[in-house]
Amino acid sequence: MKKLLKLALSSMMICTVLAGCSNTQTPVQSDYTYADTIAWDAQYDVVVAGFGAAGAVTAKTAAEEGATVLIVEKMSEGESGGNSKYAGQLFANGHGDVEKTLNYYKQLAADTDVPESMLRVIATGVANMADTLANDFGADRSQFMSWTGLPVIGNMSPEYPEFEDSDNISLDTIHQGVSDGELYRLLKKNVTDRSDKIDVWFESPAVQLIQDPVSKTIIGVKVERDGKTMNVRANNGVVLCTGGFEDNAEMVETYLGLSNYAVIGALYNTGDGLRMAQEVGADLWHMHVYEGGFGLGGTSFKVNEGERASQVAVLTLNDFNQGSLIMVGTDGDRYLNESEVVRHGHVYNNGVWENPQYPTKSWVVYDQAKADEIAANESMPEQFRNQVVSAATIEELAGLIGAKADQLKASIENFSNYASTGIDLEQNRPADTMRAFDGKAYYAFEVLPEILNTQGGPKRNENAEILDVNGNPIPHLYSAGELGGITSSMYQGGTNLAECITFGQIAGKNAAAAKEALPVYTPAAKVESTPTGLGDVTDLKNDAPEIETADNEYIGSAEGMGGTLTVKVTMDGDKIAKVEIVSHSESEGISDPAIEAVPDEIVEAQSTEVETISGATVTSKAIIAAVEDALAKIK
């Protein structure tokens, strides 16, 4: 008994020390951080996810700032590089003039809401890109080449020559060659030359960010490697350089509205960084923006799933975008100018170049003369020739491609008329690119919209910090490259690589910077609460309110548009003396005419058989029904 009493007294003393045994228990203070609660498998100052151009520049810059760096890349070394390796290796060059470059990029952004501070960052980067590549990455300036004025690629140098200060913009390469991976190899070499400061893990995808639950600081990354999930500590920052989501069919359908498409670039950009950033509360921007192909509406021959696009035309006229040929959608209607030299998949529409609204399926339709030209010039790649269908009549062809015969016939006949008159009343196609169908036979093959890269992703600021939904930086989290790119409307070729380099340098420097210590980790206190439950608190008004009435006053209710509407009817003998609406939940403005007029009309008519108010019919009927309910209670 004495022992039990002693234990009870001890418990009481403990309760006194620990906040007097109140409903809230004070948490035990620790002398460690949340990072100390995780078993780390590796530790670096900076972790970079993705080994394309942005990842390479970020890692190189962070290493030069004195940080130890790890690059985690989900593909093998041979498959790494992302779009940076498959791109044309062209960079946008603003030739040292930041203000003219800024003016050009403001016009590219059109009316979209991009902070000028962000546009100035990319403008500064583009204006100084030649110097940056030569001075910071060792490119041989004497080998640089401008493509302005040259065939094909010169069409993008600049891509928007009608814009003010466009003559200040060019597309350049670091040597005389394109689409050969040369720029990416230079950037990669800047990483491999610093192997004493940078580790690279291939076939090791980042799968989840590790976040301090109190400060929301990103403290590391979960990485899958050799069949295991590893916790990798990042002392100063994590930089997401994982590219876009063009290879994720679900995301493409959700954000871009495309269900059938072909990818021009890398086949591994599956939105990994987008997903990880969303999980830690990142805001998103530019999710609808993407760049496409370079001819015949930015389309590809129909490739198999998992294969790269095969472009029908590239920055010039050929057998597939002029003559007796049109492109139609699912029903058989034309929907774009087939001969227009598209700008990274963008077509002209009322002052802005934008991606076409592609139908579910698209078909190239042409006549016998065009078929003979294609065969004679061997214009169609051999692997796609068996996809061509042919018919003697338009009706038969419509059946083969699933189009509506009358609409397909109208499209062909209208186009032939336009070719004869030289004026395309539908799509403004130039007269010299049109030729009437000969009517001898009809051919068709399916094409797919192309995606070069997506621009959307987590929103970043001028410091390359990823922002949360309230506009605040998520501590220690950065991004560079096409993941949340700056392009919001029209795109100048070479900007993506320039952006990889510009924001890669910013992200690398800021991620490498020493950071404040994490806050001491304090487990949350246990609390007791007394929550309300169903029926305790509700704003639904299912019953008429309690209203005091005189002997000659009666209450009635009925359901209006917004809920219960209650009236009080005052009688003077057998006459209706007054109708008063005592409570309602109708929409302000819409219901006002009925509330003001209907009660007086009932009194004047001495009847509920009155006209309802146009635009407020439901409220009018509710008032009438409520009055009838009140009158029914007269004994």
Residue pairs with C-beta under 8 A, 6 or more apart in sequence:
15 21
18 25
18 26
19 25
19 26
23 527
23 528
24 525
24 526
24 527
24 528
25 525
25 526
25 527
26 525
27 522
27 523
27 524
27 525
28 522
28 523
29 520
29 522
30 520
30 521
30 522
30 523
31 520
32 520
32 521
33 212
33 517
33 518
33 519
33 520
33 521
34 212
34 213
34 214
34 219
34 518
34 521
35 212
35 219
35 220
35 233
35 518
36 521
37 521
38 210
38 219
38 220
38 231
38 233
39 231
40 220
40 231
40 232
40 233
41 230
41 231
41 232
42 70
42 230
42 231
42 232
42 233
43 232
43 233
43 235
44 67
44 68
44 69
44 70
44 199
44 232
44 233
44 234
44 235
45 62
45 67
45 68
45 69
45 234
45 235
45 236
45 237
45 512
46 58
46 59
46 62
46 67
46 68
46 69
46 70
46 234
46 235
46 236
46 237
46 238
46 239
46 508
46 511
46 512
47 69
47 70
47 72
47 206
47 220
47 221
47 232
47 234
47 237
47 238
47 239
48 55
48 58
48 59
48 62
48 69
48 70
48 71
48 72
48 238
48 239
48 241
49 55
49 71
49 72
49 206
49 221
49 238
49 239
49 240
49 241
49 242
49 272
49 273
49 276
50 71
50 72
50 73
50 82
50 240
50 241
50 242
50 243
50 273
50 481
50 483
51 71
51 73
51 80
51 81
51 82
51 188
51 191
51 200
51 202
51 241
52 80
52 81
52 82
52 83
52 84
52 85
52 184
52 241
52 243
52 481
52 500
53 82
53 84
53 183
53 184
53 187
53 481
53 497
53 500
53 501
53 504
54 84
54 241
54 480
54 481
54 482
54 483
54 499
54 500
54 501
54 503
54 504
54 507
55 71
55 73
55 239
55 241
55 480
55 481
55 504
56 71
56 84
56 184
56 187
56 188
56 190
56 191
56 504
57 187
57 190
57 480
57 500
57 501
57 504
57 505
57 508
58 239
58 241
58 478
58 480
58 504
58 505
58 507
58 508
58 511
59 69
59 71
59 191
59 194
59 198
59 508
60 137
60 187
60 190
60 191
60 194
60 198
60 508
61 504
61 505
61 507
61 508
61 509
61 512
62 69
62 239
62 508
62 509
62 511
62 512
63 69
63 194
63 197
63 198
63 508
63 512
64 194
64 508
65 508
65 509
65 512
65 513
66 512
67 197
67 236
67 511
67 512
68 197
69 197
69 198
69 199
69 512
70 198
70 199
70 200
70 201
70 232
71 191
71 198
71 199
71 200
71 201
72 201
72 204
72 205
72 206
72 221
72 223
72 225
72 232
73 80
73 200
73 201
73 202
73 203
73 204
73 205
74 203
74 204
74 205
74 206
74 268
74 272
75 202
75 203
75 268
76 202
76 203
77 202
79 268
80 202
81 181
81 184
81 188
81 266
82 243
82 265
82 266
82 268
82 269
83 243
83 244
83 265
83 266
83 269
83 452
83 453
83 482
83 496
84 183
84 184
84 187
84 481
84 497
84 500
85 181
85 184
85 266
86 179
86 181
86 264
86 265
86 266
87 179
87 184
87 265
87 496
87 497
88 153
88 173
88 178
88 179
88 493
88 494
89 173
89 174
89 177
89 178
89 179
89 180
89 181
89 182
89 183
89 184
89 497
90 147
90 153
90 156
90 171
90 172
90 173
90 178
90 493
90 494
90 497
91 129
91 133
91 171
91 172
91 173
91 174
91 183
91 494
91 497
91 498
91 501
92 126
92 129
92 169
92 170
92 171
92 492
92 493
92 494
92 495
92 497
92 498
93 126
93 129
93 130
93 146
93 169
93 170
93 171
93 172
93 494
94 100
94 101
94 104
94 123
94 126
94 127
94 128
94 129
94 168
94 169
95 127
95 130
95 168
95 169
95 170
96 127
96 128
96 131
97 127
97 168
98 120
98 123
98 124
98 127
98 128
100 127
100 165
100 168
101 123
101 124
101 126
101 127
101 165
101 168
101 169
102 119
102 120
102 123
103 164
103 165
104 123
104 158
104 160
104 163
104 164
104 165
104 166
104 168
104 169
104 492
105 119
105 122
105 123
105 126
105 492
106 116
106 119
107 160
107 163
107 164
107 490
108 160
108 163
108 487
108 489
108 490
108 491
108 492
109 119
109 488
109 489
109 490
110 352
110 488
110 489
110 490
111 489
112 488
112 489
113 488
114 486
114 488
115 461
115 462
117 461
117 462
118 461
118 462
118 486
119 486
120 462
121 462
121 486
121 502
121 503
121 506
122 486
122 495
122 498
122 499
122 502
124 502
125 132
125 498
125 499
125 501
125 502
125 503
126 169
126 495
126 498
126 502
129 172
129 498
129 501
129 502
130 141
130 144
130 172
132 501
132 502
132 505
133 139
133 174
133 183
133 186
133 501
134 140
134 141
134 144
136 505
137 186
137 187
137 190
138 186
138 189
138 190
139 174
139 186
140 174
140 175
143 174
143 175
143 176
144 172
144 173
144 174
144 175
145 172
145 173
145 175
145 176
146 157
146 170
146 171
146 172
147 153
147 154
147 156
147 157
147 170
147 171
147 172
147 173
147 178
148 154
148 157
148 158
148 170
148 171
149 157
150 157
151 316
152 314
152 315
152 316
153 171
153 178
153 315
155 315
155 316
155 341
156 171
156 315
156 343
156 344
156 492
156 493
156 494
157 169
157 170
157 171
157 493
158 166
158 167
158 169
158 170
158 171
158 492
159 171
159 343
159 344
159 491
159 492
159 493
160 166
160 343
160 353
160 490
160 492
161 167
169 492
171 493
171 494
172 494
173 182
173 183
174 182
174 183
174 186
175 182
183 497
187 501
191 198
191 200
201 223
201 225
203 225
204 223
204 224
204 225
205 223
205 224
205 272
206 221
206 222
206 223
206 240
206 242
206 272
206 273
206 276
207 222
207 223
207 224
207 229
207 272
207 276
208 221
208 222
208 276
208 279
209 218
209 220
209 221
209 222
209 238
209 276
209 277
209 279
209 280
209 477
210 218
210 219
210 220
210 221
210 222
210 231
211 217
211 218
211 219
211 280
212 218
212 219
212 518
212 519
214 519
214 521
214 522
215 475
215 518
215 519
216 280
216 281
216 468
216 474
216 475
217 475
217 476
217 518
218 234
218 237
218 238
218 280
218 474
218 475
218 476
218 477
219 233
219 234
219 476
219 518
220 231
220 232
220 233
220 234
220 238
221 232
221 234
221 238
222 229
222 230
222 231
222 232
223 229
223 230
223 232
224 230
234 476
235 515
236 476
236 511
236 512
236 513
236 514
236 515
237 476
237 477
237 478
237 507
237 510
237 511
237 512
237 513
237 515
238 476
238 477
238 478
238 511
239 464
239 478
239 479
239 480
239 507
239 508
239 511
240 273
240 276
240 277
240 458
240 466
240 477
240 478
240 479
240 480
240 483
241 273
241 479
241 480
241 481
241 483
241 500
241 504
241 507
242 269
242 272
242 273
242 274
242 483
243 266
243 268
243 269
243 273
243 453
243 481
243 482
243 483
244 269
244 271
244 274
244 290
244 453
244 454
244 455
244 456
244 457
244 482
244 483
244 485
245 251
245 252
245 255
245 269
245 270
245 271
245 274
245 454
245 456
245 457
246 252
246 263
246 265
246 269
246 290
246 451
246 452
246 453
246 454
247 263
247 266
247 267
247 268
247 269
247 270
248 269
248 270
248 271
249 259
251 270
251 271
251 274
252 258
252 261
252 451
252 454
253 259
255 287
255 288
255 454
255 456
256 288
256 290
256 451
256 454
258 358
258 449
258 451
259 360
260 360
260 361
260 448
260 449
261 448
261 449
261 450
261 451
262 300
262 302
262 303
262 307
262 308
262 309
262 310
262 448
262 449
262 450
262 451
263 308
263 309
263 450
263 451
263 452
264 292
264 293
264 300
264 308
264 309
264 311
264 450
264 451
264 452
265 308
265 452
265 453
267 306
267 308
269 453
269 454
269 482
273 457
273 458
273 479
273 483
274 284
274 456
274 457
274 458
274 483
274 484
277 457
277 458
277 466
277 477
277 479
277 483
277 484
278 284
278 458
280 474
280 477
281 468
281 469
281 474
282 458
282 459
282 466
282 467
282 468
282 469
282 474
282 477
283 458
283 459
283 467
283 468
283 469
283 471
284 456
284 457
284 458
284 459
284 484
285 456
285 457
285 458
285 459
285 484
285 488
286 455
286 456
286 457
286 484
286 485
286 486
286 487
286 488
287 456
287 457
288 456
289 454
289 455
289 456
289 485
289 487
289 488
289 489
290 345
290 355
290 451
290 452
290 453
290 454
290 455
290 456
291 344
291 345
291 346
291 451
291 452
291 453
291 455
291 487
291 491
291 496
292 298
292 342
292 344
292 345
292 346
292 355
292 449
292 450
292 451
292 452
293 299
293 300
293 309
293 311
293 312
293 314
293 342
293 344
293 345
293 450
293 452
294 311
294 313
294 314
294 315
294 341
294 342
294 344
294 345
295 311
295 312
295 313
295 314
295 315
295 316
295 318
295 320
295 321
295 341
295 342
296 312
296 313
296 320
296 321
296 327
296 338
296 342
296 364
296 447
297 327
297 336
297 338
297 340
297 342
297 347
297 356
297 362
297 447
297 449
298 342
298 344
298 345
298 346
298 347
298 355
298 356
298 449
298 450
299 311
299 312
299 327
299 362
299 447
299 448
299 449
299 450
300 309
300 310
300 311
300 312
300 447
300 448
300 449
300 450
301 309
301 310
301 311
301 312
301 380
301 381
301 384
301 387
301 445
301 447
301 448
302 384
302 387
302 445
302 446
302 447
302 448
303 309
303 310
303 448
309 448
309 450
310 381
310 384
311 450
312 320
312 321
312 364
312 447
313 320
313 321
315 341
316 341
317 339
317 341
317 433
318 379
319 370
319 373
319 374
319 377
319 379
320 364
320 374
320 379
321 338
321 339
321 433
322 338
322 339
322 433
322 434
323 366
323 369
323 370
323 373
323 433
323 434
323 435
324 366
324 367
324 369
324 370
324 416
324 419
324 435
324 436
324 437
324 438
325 338
325 364
325 365
325 366
325 367
325 370
326 334
326 338
326 364
326 365
326 366
326 411
326 412
326 415
327 334
327 335
327 336
327 338
327 362
327 363
327 364
327 365
327 447
328 334
328 335
328 362
328 363
328 365
328 403
328 408
328 411
329 335
329 358
329 359
329 360
329 361
329 362
329 363
330 359
330 360
330 361
330 402
330 403
331 359
331 403
331 404
331 407
331 408
332 398
332 403
332 404
332 405
332 407
332 408
332 409
332 410
332 411
333 407
333 411
334 411
334 415
334 426
334 427
335 356
335 357
335 359
335 427
336 347
336 356
336 427
337 347
337 348
337 424
337 427
337 428
337 429
338 427
338 429
338 433
339 429
339 430
339 433
340 347
340 348
340 429
343 353
343 490
343 491
344 452
344 491
344 493
345 355
345 356
345 449
345 450
345 451
345 452
346 353
346 354
346 355
346 490
346 491
347 353
347 354
347 355
347 356
352 489
352 490
353 490
354 489
354 490
356 449
358 449
361 401
361 402
361 446
362 446
362 447
362 448
362 449
363 401
363 403
363 444
363 445
363 446
363 447
364 444
364 445
364 446
364 447
365 397
365 408
365 411
365 412
365 442
365 443
365 444
366 374
366 437
366 442
366 443
366 444
367 437
367 438
367 439
367 440
367 441
367 442
367 443
368 438
368 440
368 441
368 443
369 435
369 438
369 440
370 443
371 390
371 441
371 443
373 379
374 380
380 388
380 445
384 445
387 445
387 446
388 443
388 444
388 445
389 397
389 400
389 401
389 443
389 444
389 445
390 397
390 441
390 442
390 443
390 444
391 397
391 399
391 400
391 441
391 442
392 441
392 442
393 442
394 405
394 408
394 409
394 412
394 442
395 405
395 409
396 442
397 403
397 408
397 442
397 443
397 444
398 404
398 405
398 408
398 409
399 405
400 444
401 444
401 446
412 437
412 442
414 425
414 426
415 424
415 434
415 436
415 437
416 436
416 437
417 436
418 424
418 425
418 426
418 429
418 434
419 431
419 434
419 435
419 436
420 436
422 431
422 434
423 431
424 430
424 431
424 434
453 482
453 496
454 482
455 482
455 484
455 485
455 486
455 487
455 488
455 491
456 484
456 485
457 479
457 482
457 483
457 484
457 485
458 466
458 467
458 479
458 483
458 484
459 466
459 467
459 484
460 466
460 467
460 478
460 479
460 484
460 503
461 467
461 473
462 506
463 473
463 478
463 506
463 510
464 478
464 479
464 480
464 503
464 506
464 507
464 510
464 511
465 473
465 474
465 477
465 478
465 510
466 473
466 474
466 477
466 478
466 479
466 484
467 473
467 474
468 474
475 515
476 511
476 515
478 507
478 510
478 511
479 503
479 507
480 499
480 500
480 503
480 504
480 506
480 507
481 496
481 499
481 500
481 503
481 504
482 496
482 499
482 500
485 496
485 499
486 495
486 499
487 495
487 496
540 563
541 563
541 564
541 583
541 585
542 564
543 564
544 555
544 557
544 564
544 566
544 583
545 566
545 582
545 583
547 555
547 566
547 568
547 582
549 555
549 568
550 570
552 570
552 571
552 572
552 577
553 568
553 569
553 570
553 571
554 568
554 569
554 571
554 630
554 631
554 633
554 634
555 566
555 567
555 568
555 569
555 582
555 630
555 633
556 566
556 567
556 569
556 625
556 626
556 627
556 628
556 629
556 630
556 631
556 632
556 633
557 564
557 565
557 566
557 567
557 626
557 629
558 564
558 565
558 621
558 622
558 623
558 624
558 625
558 626
558 629
559 565
559 622
559 625
560 584
560 585
560 586
560 591
560 618
560 619
560 622
560 623
561 586
561 587
561 590
561 591
561 618
561 619
561 622
562 584
562 585
562 586
562 587
562 591
563 584
563 585
564 583
564 584
564 585
565 581
565 583
565 584
565 585
565 586
565 619
565 622
565 623
565 626
566 581
566 582
566 583
566 584
566 626
567 579
567 580
567 581
567 582
567 599
567 623
567 626
567 627
567 630
568 579
568 580
568 582
568 630
569 576
569 578
569 579
569 580
569 627
569 630
569 631
570 576
570 577
570 578
570 579
570 580
571 577
571 634
575 606
576 602
576 603
576 606
576 631
577 603
578 599
578 603
579 599
579 600
579 602
579 603
579 623
579 627
580 599
581 595
581 599
581 623
584 591
584 595
584 619
584 622
586 594
586 595
586 619
586 622
590 615
590 616
590 619
591 616
591 619
592 616
593 613
593 615
593 616
594 612
594 613
594 616
594 619
594 620
594 623
595 619
595 623
597 613
598 610
598 612
598 613
598 619
598 620
598 623
598 624
599 623
599 627
601 610
601 611
602 608
602 610
602 623
602 624
602 627
608 624
608 627
608 628
608 631
610 624
612 620
612 621
612 624
613 619
613 620
